[in-house]
Amino acid sequence: MELTVNIKEQSKIAAFLNLIKEIDYIEIVNVREELQELPDEHKDLLDKRLQRIENGETTFKDWSLIKKKYENKAV
């Protein structure tokens, strides 16, 4: 049986996912978040980080490596 759940408050998603991960007879099949526009503050932060990378001041790690590190940990 599959059940679709809509969590209205984005801030509650992590807590909910952590809770159901603890229940051994529940499997998380798919998690889909609605895309929301990034706030201007976040865009500015990302632009500054990209500029630092382009200037050779820092490097970045591939997202797939970071994602693997945290996939099995609590959100």
mmJSON file of the N, C-alpha and C atoms, coordinates in Angstrom:
{"data_MODEL":{"atom_site":{
"group_PDB":["ATOM","ATOM","ATOM","ATOM","ATOM","ATOM","ATOM","ATOM","ATOM","ATOM","ATOM","ATOM","ATOM","ATOM","ATOM","ATOM","ATOM","ATOM","ATOM","ATOM","ATOM","ATOM","ATOM","ATOM","ATOM","ATOM","ATOM","ATOM","ATOM","ATOM","ATOM","ATOM","ATOM","ATOM","ATOM","ATOM","ATOM","ATOM","ATOM","ATOM","ATOM","ATOM","ATOM","ATOM","ATOM","ATOM","ATOM","ATOM","ATOM","ATOM","ATOM","ATOM","ATOM","ATOM","ATOM","ATOM","ATOM","ATOM","ATOM","ATOM","ATOM","ATOM","ATOM","ATOM","ATOM","ATOM","ATOM","ATOM","ATOM","ATOM","ATOM","ATOM","ATOM","ATOM","ATOM","ATOM","ATOM","ATOM","ATOM","ATOM","ATOM","ATOM","ATOM","ATOM","ATOM","ATOM","ATOM","ATOM","ATOM","ATOM","ATOM","ATOM","ATOM","ATOM","ATOM","ATOM","ATOM","ATOM","ATOM","ATOM","ATOM","ATOM","ATOM","ATOM","ATOM","ATOM","ATOM","ATOM","ATOM","ATOM","ATOM","ATOM","ATOM","ATOM","ATOM","ATOM","ATOM","ATOM","ATOM","ATOM","ATOM","ATOM","ATOM","ATOM","ATOM","ATOM","ATOM","ATOM","ATOM","ATOM","ATOM","ATOM","ATOM","ATOM","ATOM","ATOM","ATOM","ATOM","ATOM","ATOM","ATOM","ATOM","ATOM","ATOM","ATOM","ATOM","ATOM","ATOM","ATOM","ATOM","ATOM","ATOM","ATOM","ATOM","ATOM","ATOM","ATOM","ATOM","ATOM","ATOM","ATOM","ATOM","ATOM","ATOM","ATOM","ATOM","ATOM","ATOM","ATOM","ATOM","ATOM","ATOM","ATOM","ATOM","ATOM","ATOM","ATOM","ATOM","ATOM","ATOM","ATOM","ATOM","ATOM","ATOM","ATOM","ATOM","ATOM","ATOM","ATOM","ATOM","ATOM","ATOM","ATOM","ATOM","ATOM","ATOM","ATOM","ATOM","ATOM","ATOM","ATOM","ATOM","ATOM","ATOM","ATOM","ATOM","ATOM","ATOM","ATOM","ATOM","ATOM","ATOM","ATOM","ATOM","ATOM","ATOM","ATOM","ATOM","ATOM","ATOM","ATOM","ATOM","ATOM","ATOM","ATOM"],
"id":[1,2,3,4,5,6,7,8,9,10,11,12,13,14,15,16,17,18,19,20,21,22,23,24,25,26,27,28,29,30,31,32,33,34,35,36,37,38,39,40,41,42,43,44,45,46,47,48,49,50,51,52,53,54,55,56,57,58,59,60,61,62,63,64,65,66,67,68,69,70,71,72,73,74,75,76,77,78,79,80,81,82,83,84,85,86,87,88,89,90,91,92,93,94,95,96,97,98,99,100,101,102,103,104,105,106,107,108,109,110,111,112,113,114,115,116,117,118,119,120,121,122,123,124,125,126,127,128,129,130,131,132,133,134,135,136,137,138,139,140,141,142,143,144,145,146,147,148,149,150,151,152,153,154,155,156,157,158,159,160,161,162,163,164,165,166,167,168,169,170,171,172,173,174,175,176,177,178,179,180,181,182,183,184,185,186,187,188,189,190,191,192,193,194,195,196,197,198,199,200,201,202,203,204,205,206,207,208,209,210,211,212,213,214,215,216,217,218,219,220,221,222,223,224,225],
"type_symbol":["N","C","C","N","C","C","N","C","C","N","C","C","N","C","C","N","C","C","N","C","C","N","C","C","N","C","C","N","C","C","N","C","C","N","C","C","N","C","C","N","C","C","N","C","C","N","C","C","N","C","C","N","C","C","N","C","C","N","C","C","N","C","C","N","C","C","N","C","C","N","C","C","N","C","C","N","C","C","N","C","C","N","C","C","N","C","C","N","C","C","N","C","C","N","C","C","N","C","C","N","C","C","N","C","C","N","C","C","N","C","C","N","C","C","N","C","C","N","C","C","N","C","C","N","C","C","N","C","C","N","C","C","N","C","C","N","C","C","N","C","C","N","C","C","N","C","C","N","C","C","N","C","C","N","C","C","N","C","C","N","C","C","N","C","C","N","C","C","N","C","C","N","C","C","N","C","C","N","C","C","N","C","C","N","C","C","N","C","C","N","C","C","N","C","C","N","C","C","N","C","C","N","C","C","N","C","C","N","C","C","N","C","C","N","C","C","N","C","C","N","C","C","N","C","C"],
"label_atom_id":["N","CA","C","N","CA","C","N","CA","C","N","CA","C","N","CA","C","N","CA","C","N","CA","C","N","CA","C","N","CA","C","N","CA","C","N","CA","C","N","CA","C","N","CA","C","N","CA","C","N","CA","C","N","CA","C","N","CA","C","N","CA","C","N","CA","C","N","CA","C","N","CA","C","N","CA","C","N","CA","C","N","CA","C","N","CA","C","N","CA","C","N","CA","C","N","CA","C","N","CA","C","N","CA","C","N","CA","C","N","CA","C","N","CA","C","N","CA","C","N","CA","C","N","CA","C","N","CA","C","N","CA","C","N","CA","C","N","CA","C","N","CA","C","N","CA","C","N","CA","C","N","CA","C","N","CA","C","N","CA","C","N","CA","C","N","CA","C","N","CA","C","N","CA","C","N","CA","C","N","CA","C","N","CA","C","N","CA","C","N","CA","C","N","CA","C","N","CA","C","N","CA","C","N","CA","C","N","CA","C","N","CA","C","N","CA","C","N","CA","C","N","CA","C","N","CA","C","N","CA","C","N","CA","C","N","CA","C","N","CA","C","N","CA","C","N","CA","C","N","CA","C","N","CA","C","N","CA","C","N","CA","C"],
"label_alt_id":[null,null,null,null,null,null,null,null,null,null,null,null,null,null,null,null,null,null,null,null,null,null,null,null,null,null,null,null,null,null,null,null,null,null,null,null,null,null,null,null,null,null,null,null,null,null,null,null,null,null,null,null,null,null,null,null,null,null,null,null,null,null,null,null,null,null,null,null,null,null,null,null,null,null,null,null,null,null,null,null,null,null,null,null,null,null,null,null,null,null,null,null,null,null,null,null,null,null,null,null,null,null,null,null,null,null,null,null,null,null,null,null,null,null,null,null,null,null,null,null,null,null,null,null,null,null,null,null,null,null,null,null,null,null,null,null,null,null,null,null,null,null,null,null,null,null,null,null,null,null,null,null,null,null,null,null,null,null,null,null,null,null,null,null,null,null,null,null,null,null,null,null,null,null,null,null,null,null,null,null,null,null,null,null,null,null,null,null,null,null,null,null,null,null,null,null,null,null,null,null,null,null,null,null,null,null,null,null,null,null,null,null,null,null,null,null,null,null,null,null,null,null,null,null,null],
"label_comp_id":["MET","MET","MET","GLU","GLU","GLU","LEU","LEU","LEU","THR","THR","THR","VAL","VAL","VAL","ASN","ASN","ASN","ILE","ILE","ILE","LYS","LYS","LYS","GLU","GLU","GLU","GLN","GLN","GLN","SER","SER","SER","LYS","LYS","LYS","ILE","ILE","ILE","ALA","ALA","ALA","ALA","ALA","ALA","PHE","PHE","PHE","LEU","LEU","LEU","ASN","ASN","ASN","LEU","LEU","LEU","ILE","ILE","ILE","LYS","LYS","LYS","GLU","GLU","GLU","ILE","ILE","ILE","ASP","ASP","ASP","TYR","TYR","TYR","ILE","ILE","ILE","GLU","GLU","GLU","ILE","ILE","ILE","VAL","VAL","VAL","ASN","ASN","ASN","VAL","VAL","VAL","ARG","ARG","ARG","GLU","GLU","GLU","GLU","GLU","GLU","LEU","LEU","LEU","GLN","GLN","GLN","GLU","GLU","GLU","LEU","LEU","LEU","PRO","PRO","PRO","ASP","ASP","ASP","GLU","GLU","GLU","HIS","HIS","HIS","LYS","LYS","LYS","ASP","ASP","ASP","LEU","LEU","LEU","LEU","LEU","LEU","ASP","ASP","ASP","LYS","LYS","LYS","ARG","ARG","ARG","LEU","LEU","LEU","GLN","GLN","GLN","ARG","ARG","ARG","ILE","ILE","ILE","GLU","GLU","GLU","ASN","ASN","ASN","GLY","GLY","GLY","GLU","GLU","GLU","THR","THR","THR","THR","THR","THR","PHE","PHE","PHE","LYS","LYS","LYS","ASP","ASP","ASP","TRP","TRP","TRP","SER","SER","SER","LEU","LEU","LEU","ILE","ILE","ILE","LYS","LYS","LYS","LYS","LYS","LYS","LYS","LYS","LYS","TYR","TYR","TYR","GLU","GLU","GLU","ASN","ASN","ASN","LYS","LYS","LYS","ALA","ALA","ALA","VAL","VAL","VAL"],
"label_asym_id":["A","A","A","A","A","A","A","A","A","A","A","A","A","A","A","A","A","A","A","A","A","A","A","A","A","A","A","A","A","A","A","A","A","A","A","A","A","A","A","A","A","A","A","A","A","A","A","A","A","A","A","A","A","A","A","A","A","A","A","A","A","A","A","A","A","A","A","A","A","A","A","A","A","A","A","A","A","A","A","A","A","A","A","A","A","A","A","A","A","A","A","A","A","A","A","A","A","A","A","A","A","A","A","A","A","A","A","A","A","A","A","A","A","A","A","A","A","A","A","A","A","A","A","A","A","A","A","A","A","A","A","A","A","A","A","A","A","A","A","A","A","A","A","A","A","A","A","A","A","A","A","A","A","A","A","A","A","A","A","A","A","A","A","A","A","A","A","A","A","A","A","A","A","A","A","A","A","A","A","A","A","A","A","A","A","A","A","A","A","A","A","A","A","A","A","A","A","A","A","A","A","A","A","A","A","A","A","A","A","A","A","A","A","A","A","A","A","A","A","A","A","A","A","A","A"],
"label_entity_id":["1","1","1","1","1","1","1","1","1","1","1","1","1","1","1","1","1","1","1","1","1","1","1","1","1","1","1","1","1","1","1","1","1","1","1","1","1","1","1","1","1","1","1","1","1","1","1","1","1","1","1","1","1","1","1","1","1","1","1","1","1","1","1","1","1","1","1","1","1","1","1","1","1","1","1","1","1","1","1","1","1","1","1","1","1","1","1","1","1","1","1","1","1","1","1","1","1","1","1","1","1","1","1","1","1","1","1","1","1","1","1","1","1","1","1","1","1","1","1","1","1","1","1","1","1","1","1","1","1","1","1","1","1","1","1","1","1","1","1","1","1","1","1","1","1","1","1","1","1","1","1","1","1","1","1","1","1","1","1","1","1","1","1","1","1","1","1","1","1","1","1","1","1","1","1","1","1","1","1","1","1","1","1","1","1","1","1","1","1","1","1","1","1","1","1","1","1","1","1","1","1","1","1","1","1","1","1","1","1","1","1","1","1","1","1","1","1","1","1","1","1","1","1","1","1"],
"label_seq_id":[1,1,1,2,2,2,3,3,3,4,4,4,5,5,5,6,6,6,7,7,7,8,8,8,9,9,9,10,10,10,11,11,11,12,12,12,13,13,13,14,14,14,15,15,15,16,16,16,17,17,17,18,18,18,19,19,19,20,20,20,21,21,21,22,22,22,23,23,23,24,24,24,25,25,25,26,26,26,27,27,27,28,28,28,29,29,29,30,30,30,31,31,31,32,32,32,33,33,33,34,34,34,35,35,35,36,36,36,37,37,37,38,38,38,39,39,39,40,40,40,41,41,41,42,42,42,43,43,43,44,44,44,45,45,45,46,46,46,47,47,47,48,48,48,49,49,49,50,50,50,51,51,51,52,52,52,53,53,53,54,54,54,55,55,55,56,56,56,57,57,57,58,58,58,59,59,59,60,60,60,61,61,61,62,62,62,63,63,63,64,64,64,65,65,65,66,66,66,67,67,67,68,68,68,69,69,69,70,70,70,71,71,71,72,72,72,73,73,73,74,74,74,75,75,75],
"pdbx_PDB_ins_code":[null,null,null,null,null,null,null,null,null,null,null,null,null,null,null,null,null,null,null,null,null,null,null,null,null,null,null,null,null,null,null,null,null,null,null,null,null,null,null,null,null,null,null,null,null,null,null,null,null,null,null,null,null,null,null,null,null,null,null,null,null,null,null,null,null,null,null,null,null,null,null,null,null,null,null,null,null,null,null,null,null,null,null,null,null,null,null,null,null,null,null,null,null,null,null,null,null,null,null,null,null,null,null,null,null,null,null,null,null,null,null,null,null,null,null,null,null,null,null,null,null,null,null,null,null,null,null,null,null,null,null,null,null,null,null,null,null,null,null,null,null,null,null,null,null,null,null,null,null,null,null,null,null,null,null,null,null,null,null,null,null,null,null,null,null,null,null,null,null,null,null,null,null,null,null,null,null,null,null,null,null,null,null,null,null,null,null,null,null,null,null,null,null,null,null,null,null,null,null,null,null,null,null,null,null,null,null,null,null,null,null,null,null,null,null,null,null,null,null,null,null,null,null,null,null],
"Cartn_x":[0.848,0.0,0.893,0.521,1.242,0.311,0.888,0.14,0.846,0.104,0.671,0.368,1.399,1.248,1.685,0.899,1.248,1.548,2.783,3.173,3.117,2.241,1.967,3.101,3.747,4.824,6.172,6.906,8.199,9.145,9.062,9.965,9.734,8.617,8.286,8.694,9.125,9.419,10.521,11.624,12.748,12.349,11.618,11.19,10.295,9.396,8.499,9.277,10.196,10.98,11.824,12.419,13.207,12.332,11.125,10.206,9.839,9.473,9.035,10.206,11.42,12.591,12.8,12.35,12.529,11.557,10.529,9.523,9.962,10.245,10.856,9.949,8.663,7.771,7.336,7.931,7.633,8.866,8.651,9.717,9.38,10.335,10.136,10.407,9.365,9.461,9.901,9.349,9.622,9.386,10.284,10.102,10.146,9.091,9.018,8.631,9.491,9.197,8.793,7.85,7.476,8.596,8.915,9.971,9.482,10.324,10.009,11.142,10.821,11.814,12.784,14.072,15.073,14.953,15.085,15.101,16.34,16.251,17.367,18.633,18.485,19.647,20.408,19.685,20.332,20.998,20.332,20.917,22.224,22.231,23.442,24.568,24.227,25.224,25.819,24.963,25.433,26.294,25.9,26.696,28.084,28.153,29.446,30.312,29.705,30.465,30.997,30.159,30.588,31.739,31.662,32.724,34.036,33.974,35.18,35.792,34.948,35.447,36.12,35.467,36.025,37.337,37.495,38.718,39.807,39.501,40.482,40.698,39.797,39.934,39.452,38.668,38.126,37.774,37.442,37.01,35.655,35.068,33.786,33.834,32.944,32.814,31.563,31.64,30.511,29.32,28.137,26.93,26.661,26.923,26.642,27.472,28.698,29.525,28.954,28.523,27.94,26.634,25.818,24.524,24.701,25.651,25.904,26.288,27.072,27.528,26.355,25.321,24.213,22.944,22.92,21.699,21.162,22.024,21.578,21.59,21.895,21.892,20.58,20.311,19.109,19.205,18.093,18.032,18.297],
"Cartn_y":[-1.171,0.0,1.232,2.204,3.471,4.565,5.514,6.61,7.907,8.885,10.191,11.134,11.831,12.766,14.145,15.159,16.536,17.26,17.703,18.424,19.909,20.616,22.015,22.953,22.684,23.564,22.961,23.64,23.142,22.873,23.657,23.487,22.183,21.52,20.275,19.021,19.17,18.018,17.141,17.736,16.948,16.149,16.769,16.064,14.881,15.072,13.993,12.842,13.161,12.112,11.338,12.05,11.366,10.45,10.867,10.055,8.763,8.863,7.645,6.739,7.274,6.42,5.426,5.793,4.937,3.761,3.792,2.722,1.687,0.471,-0.536,-1.06,-0.924,-1.449,-0.388,0.792,1.855,2.093,2.141,2.434,3.749,4.657,5.916,5.634,5.717,5.383,6.592,7.751,8.936,10.17,11.136,12.421,13.479,14.251,15.287,16.593,17.568,18.883,19.802,20.668,21.664,22.689,23.049,24.026,25.409,26.078,27.437,28.339,29.563,30.538,30.802,30.843,31.157,32.621,32.896,34.301,35.009,36.307,37.083,36.927,36.801,36.64,35.365,34.288,33.025,33.132,33.818,34.006,34.787,35.826,36.622,35.769,34.935,34.038,33.099,32.509,31.59,32.311,33.525,34.309,34.595,34.932,35.215,33.96,32.827,31.57,31.219,31.378,31.094,32.013,33.259,34.215,33.805,33.336,32.878,31.667,30.775,29.601,30.048,30.956,31.452,32.192,32.85,33.583,32.668,31.382,30.437,30.557,31.234,31.43,30.222,29.372,28.192,27.138,25.949,24.88,24.388,23.476,22.924,21.414,20.744,19.297,18.991,17.949,17.533,17.182,17.638,17.421,15.943,15.094,13.662,13.063,13.554,13.066,13.501,14.734,15.253,14.532,14.34,13.677,12.26,11.507,10.141,10.132,11.119,11.185,11.299,12.036,12.323,11.522,10.7,9.971,9.116,8.459,7.538,8.146,9.419,10.102,10.846,11.192,11.984,13.318,13.819,15.087,16.228],
"Cartn_z":[0.0,0.0,0.0,-0.778,-0.783,-0.3,0.424,1.015,0.651,0.195,-0.113,1.037,1.495,2.611,2.134,2.434,2.114,3.418,3.578,4.788,4.462,5.147,4.807,5.198,6.324,6.776,6.41,5.554,5.092,6.26,7.302,8.439,9.194,8.949,9.657,8.878,7.642,6.788,7.374,7.774,8.292,9.521,10.429,11.644,11.296,10.351,9.942,9.312,8.406,7.756,8.759,9.712,10.74,11.582,11.869,12.666,11.942,10.684,9.995,9.612,9.542,9.296,10.434,11.619,12.794,12.819,12.027,12.011,10.978,11.447,10.576,9.469,9.582,8.549,7.543,7.607,6.649,5.789,4.487,3.541,2.848,2.795,2.078,0.604,-0.206,-1.624,-2.437,-2.137,-2.929,-2.071,-2.174,-1.502,-2.596,-2.719,-3.747,-3.073,-3.223,-2.671,-3.81,-3.532,-4.528,-4.629,-5.856,-6.057,-5.647,-4.901,-4.493,-4.945,-5.22,-5.64,-4.494,-4.812,-3.793,-3.39,-2.11,-1.683,-2.247,-2.419,-2.964,-2.129,-0.807,0.067,-0.285,-0.58,-0.941,-2.31,-3.228,-4.553,-4.448,-3.618,-3.425,-2.847,-1.86,-1.262,-2.308,-3.121,-4.153,-5.189,-5.562,-6.507,-5.946,-4.655,-4.016,-3.957,-3.659,-3.622,-5.004,-6.021,-7.386,-7.787,-7.409,-7.724,-7.06,-5.807,-5.098,-5.792,-6.301,-7.033,-8.325,-9.053,-10.316,-10.102,-8.947,-8.625,-8.07,-7.902,-7.372,-5.872,-5.181,-3.737,-2.944,-3.569,-2.889,-3.936,-3.466,-4.361,-3.886,-4.628,-4.212,-4.334,-3.628,-3.725,-4.534,-5.322,-6.136,-5.249,-5.623,-4.809,-4.57,-5.561,-5.396,-4.265,-4.051,-2.937,-1.595,-1.512,-0.273,0.018,-1.005,-0.84,-0.296,-0.85,-0.374,1.098,1.505,2.893,3.859,3.472,4.382,4.108,3.075,2.729,3.865,4.579,5.618,7.014,7.104,8.397,8.586,9.833,10.129,9.41,8.963,8.227,9.173],
"occupancy":[1.0,1.0,1.0,1.0,1.0,1.0,1.0,1.0,1.0,1.0,1.0,1.0,1.0,1.0,1.0,1.0,1.0,1.0,1.0,1.0,1.0,1.0,1.0,1.0,1.0,1.0,1.0,1.0,1.0,1.0,1.0,1.0,1.0,1.0,1.0,1.0,1.0,1.0,1.0,1.0,1.0,1.0,1.0,1.0,1.0,1.0,1.0,1.0,1.0,1.0,1.0,1.0,1.0,1.0,1.0,1.0,1.0,1.0,1.0,1.0,1.0,1.0,1.0,1.0,1.0,1.0,1.0,1.0,1.0,1.0,1.0,1.0,1.0,1.0,1.0,1.0,1.0,1.0,1.0,1.0,1.0,1.0,1.0,1.0,1.0,1.0,1.0,1.0,1.0,1.0,1.0,1.0,1.0,1.0,1.0,1.0,1.0,1.0,1.0,1.0,1.0,1.0,1.0,1.0,1.0,1.0,1.0,1.0,1.0,1.0,1.0,1.0,1.0,1.0,1.0,1.0,1.0,1.0,1.0,1.0,1.0,1.0,1.0,1.0,1.0,1.0,1.0,1.0,1.0,1.0,1.0,1.0,1.0,1.0,1.0,1.0,1.0,1.0,1.0,1.0,1.0,1.0,1.0,1.0,1.0,1.0,1.0,1.0,1.0,1.0,1.0,1.0,1.0,1.0,1.0,1.0,1.0,1.0,1.0,1.0,1.0,1.0,1.0,1.0,1.0,1.0,1.0,1.0,1.0,1.0,1.0,1.0,1.0,1.0,1.0,1.0,1.0,1.0,1.0,1.0,1.0,1.0,1.0,1.0,1.0,1.0,1.0,1.0,1.0,1.0,1.0,1.0,1.0,1.0,1.0,1.0,1.0,1.0,1.0,1.0,1.0,1.0,1.0,1.0,1.0,1.0,1.0,1.0,1.0,1.0,1.0,1.0,1.0,1.0,1.0,1.0,1.0,1.0,1.0,1.0,1.0,1.0,1.0,1.0,1.0],
"B_iso_or_equiv":[0.0,0.0,0.0,0.0,0.0,0.0,0.0,0.0,0.0,0.0,0.0,0.0,0.0,0.0,0.0,0.0,0.0,0.0,0.0,0.0,0.0,0.0,0.0,0.0,0.0,0.0,0.0,0.0,0.0,0.0,0.0,0.0,0.0,0.0,0.0,0.0,0.0,0.0,0.0,0.0,0.0,0.0,0.0,0.0,0.0,0.0,0.0,0.0,0.0,0.0,0.0,0.0,0.0,0.0,0.0,0.0,0.0,0.0,0.0,0.0,0.0,0.0,0.0,0.0,0.0,0.0,0.0,0.0,0.0,0.0,0.0,0.0,0.0,0.0,0.0,0.0,0.0,0.0,0.0,0.0,0.0,0.0,0.0,0.0,0.0,0.0,0.0,0.0,0.0,0.0,0.0,0.0,0.0,0.0,0.0,0.0,0.0,0.0,0.0,0.0,0.0,0.0,0.0,0.0,0.0,0.0,0.0,0.0,0.0,0.0,0.0,0.0,0.0,0.0,0.0,0.0,0.0,0.0,0.0,0.0,0.0,0.0,0.0,0.0,0.0,0.0,0.0,0.0,0.0,0.0,0.0,0.0,0.0,0.0,0.0,0.0,0.0,0.0,0.0,0.0,0.0,0.0,0.0,0.0,0.0,0.0,0.0,0.0,0.0,0.0,0.0,0.0,0.0,0.0,0.0,0.0,0.0,0.0,0.0,0.0,0.0,0.0,0.0,0.0,0.0,0.0,0.0,0.0,0.0,0.0,0.0,0.0,0.0,0.0,0.0,0.0,0.0,0.0,0.0,0.0,0.0,0.0,0.0,0.0,0.0,0.0,0.0,0.0,0.0,0.0,0.0,0.0,0.0,0.0,0.0,0.0,0.0,0.0,0.0,0.0,0.0,0.0,0.0,0.0,0.0,0.0,0.0,0.0,0.0,0.0,0.0,0.0,0.0,0.0,0.0,0.0,0.0,0.0,0.0,0.0,0.0,0.0,0.0,0.0,0.0],
"pdbx_formal_charge":[null,null,null,null,null,null,null,null,null,null,null,null,null,null,null,null,null,null,null,null,null,null,null,null,null,null,null,null,null,null,null,null,null,null,null,null,null,null,null,null,null,null,null,null,null,null,null,null,null,null,null,null,null,null,null,null,null,null,null,null,null,null,null,null,null,null,null,null,null,null,null,null,null,null,null,null,null,null,null,null,null,null,null,null,null,null,null,null,null,null,null,null,null,null,null,null,null,null,null,null,null,null,null,null,null,null,null,null,null,null,null,null,null,null,null,null,null,null,null,null,null,null,null,null,null,null,null,null,null,null,null,null,null,null,null,null,null,null,null,null,null,null,null,null,null,null,null,null,null,null,null,null,null,null,null,null,null,null,null,null,null,null,null,null,null,null,null,null,null,null,null,null,null,null,null,null,null,null,null,null,null,null,null,null,null,null,null,null,null,null,null,null,null,null,null,null,null,null,null,null,null,null,null,null,null,null,null,null,null,null,null,null,null,null,null,null,null,null,null,null,null,null,null,null,null],
"auth_seq_id":[1,1,1,2,2,2,3,3,3,4,4,4,5,5,5,6,6,6,7,7,7,8,8,8,9,9,9,10,10,10,11,11,11,12,12,12,13,13,13,14,14,14,15,15,15,16,16,16,17,17,17,18,18,18,19,19,19,20,20,20,21,21,21,22,22,22,23,23,23,24,24,24,25,25,25,26,26,26,27,27,27,28,28,28,29,29,29,30,30,30,31,31,31,32,32,32,33,33,33,34,34,34,35,35,35,36,36,36,37,37,37,38,38,38,39,39,39,40,40,40,41,41,41,42,42,42,43,43,43,44,44,44,45,45,45,46,46,46,47,47,47,48,48,48,49,49,49,50,50,50,51,51,51,52,52,52,53,53,53,54,54,54,55,55,55,56,56,56,57,57,57,58,58,58,59,59,59,60,60,60,61,61,61,62,62,62,63,63,63,64,64,64,65,65,65,66,66,66,67,67,67,68,68,68,69,69,69,70,70,70,71,71,71,72,72,72,73,73,73,74,74,74,75,75,75],
"auth_comp_id":["MET","MET","MET","GLU","GLU","GLU","LEU","LEU","LEU","THR","THR","THR","VAL","VAL","VAL","ASN","ASN","ASN","ILE","ILE","ILE","LYS","LYS","LYS","GLU","GLU","GLU","GLN","GLN","GLN","SER","SER","SER","LYS","LYS","LYS","ILE","ILE","ILE","ALA","ALA","ALA","ALA","ALA","ALA","PHE","PHE","PHE","LEU","LEU","LEU","ASN","ASN","ASN","LEU","LEU","LEU","ILE","ILE","ILE","LYS","LYS","LYS","GLU","GLU","GLU","ILE","ILE","ILE","ASP","ASP","ASP","TYR","TYR","TYR","ILE","ILE","ILE","GLU","GLU","GLU","ILE","ILE","ILE","VAL","VAL","VAL","ASN","ASN","ASN","VAL","VAL","VAL","ARG","ARG","ARG","GLU","GLU","GLU","GLU","GLU","GLU","LEU","LEU","LEU","GLN","GLN","GLN","GLU","GLU","GLU","LEU","LEU","LEU","PRO","PRO","PRO","ASP","ASP","ASP","GLU","GLU","GLU","HIS","HIS","HIS","LYS","LYS","LYS","ASP","ASP","ASP","LEU","LEU","LEU","LEU","LEU","LEU","ASP","ASP","ASP","LYS","LYS","LYS","ARG","ARG","ARG","LEU","LEU","LEU","GLN","GLN","GLN","ARG","ARG","ARG","ILE","ILE","ILE","GLU","GLU","GLU","ASN","ASN","ASN","GLY","GLY","GLY","GLU","GLU","GLU","THR","THR","THR","THR","THR","THR","PHE","PHE","PHE","LYS","LYS","LYS","ASP","ASP","ASP","TRP","TRP","TRP","SER","SER","SER","LEU","LEU","LEU","ILE","ILE","ILE","LYS","LYS","LYS","LYS","LYS","LYS","LYS","LYS","LYS","TYR","TYR","TYR","GLU","GLU","GLU","ASN","ASN","ASN","LYS","LYS","LYS","ALA","ALA","ALA","VAL","VAL","VAL"],
"auth_asym_id":["A","A","A","A","A","A","A","A","A","A","A","A","A","A","A","A","A","A","A","A","A","A","A","A","A","A","A","A","A","A","A","A","A","A","A","A","A","A","A","A","A","A","A","A","A","A","A","A","A","A","A","A","A","A","A","A","A","A","A","A","A","A","A","A","A","A","A","A","A","A","A","A","A","A","A","A","A","A","A","A","A","A","A","A","A","A","A","A","A","A","A","A","A","A","A","A","A","A","A","A","A","A","A","A","A","A","A","A","A","A","A","A","A","A","A","A","A","A","A","A","A","A","A","A","A","A","A","A","A","A","A","A","A","A","A","A","A","A","A","A","A","A","A","A","A","A","A","A","A","A","A","A","A","A","A","A","A","A","A","A","A","A","A","A","A","A","A","A","A","A","A","A","A","A","A","A","A","A","A","A","A","A","A","A","A","A","A","A","A","A","A","A","A","A","A","A","A","A","A","A","A","A","A","A","A","A","A","A","A","A","A","A","A","A","A","A","A","A","A","A","A","A","A","A","A"],
"auth_atom_id":["N","CA","C","N","CA","C","N","CA","C","N","CA","C","N","CA","C","N","CA","C","N","CA","C","N","CA","C","N","CA","C","N","CA","C","N","CA","C","N","CA","C","N","CA","C","N","CA","C","N","CA","C","N","CA","C","N","CA","C","N","CA","C","N","CA","C","N","CA","C","N","CA","C","N","CA","C","N","CA","C","N","CA","C","N","CA","C","N","CA","C","N","CA","C","N","CA","C","N","CA","C","N","CA","C","N","CA","C","N","CA","C","N","CA","C","N","CA","C","N","CA","C","N","CA","C","N","CA","C","N","CA","C","N","CA","C","N","CA","C","N","CA","C","N","CA","C","N","CA","C","N","CA","C","N","CA","C","N","CA","C","N","CA","C","N","CA","C","N","CA","C","N","CA","C","N","CA","C","N","CA","C","N","CA","C","N","CA","C","N","CA","C","N","CA","C","N","CA","C","N","CA","C","N","CA","C","N","CA","C","N","CA","C","N","CA","C","N","CA","C","N","CA","C","N","CA","C","N","CA","C","N","CA","C","N","CA","C","N","CA","C","N","CA","C","N","CA","C","N","CA","C","N","CA","C","N","CA","C","N","CA","C"],
"pdbx_PDB_model_num":[1,1,1,1,1,1,1,1,1,1,1,1,1,1,1,1,1,1,1,1,1,1,1,1,1,1,1,1,1,1,1,1,1,1,1,1,1,1,1,1,1,1,1,1,1,1,1,1,1,1,1,1,1,1,1,1,1,1,1,1,1,1,1,1,1,1,1,1,1,1,1,1,1,1,1,1,1,1,1,1,1,1,1,1,1,1,1,1,1,1,1,1,1,1,1,1,1,1,1,1,1,1,1,1,1,1,1,1,1,1,1,1,1,1,1,1,1,1,1,1,1,1,1,1,1,1,1,1,1,1,1,1,1,1,1,1,1,1,1,1,1,1,1,1,1,1,1,1,1,1,1,1,1,1,1,1,1,1,1,1,1,1,1,1,1,1,1,1,1,1,1,1,1,1,1,1,1,1,1,1,1,1,1,1,1,1,1,1,1,1,1,1,1,1,1,1,1,1,1,1,1,1,1,1,1,1,1,1,1,1,1,1,1,1,1,1,1,1,1,1,1,1,1,1,1]
}}}
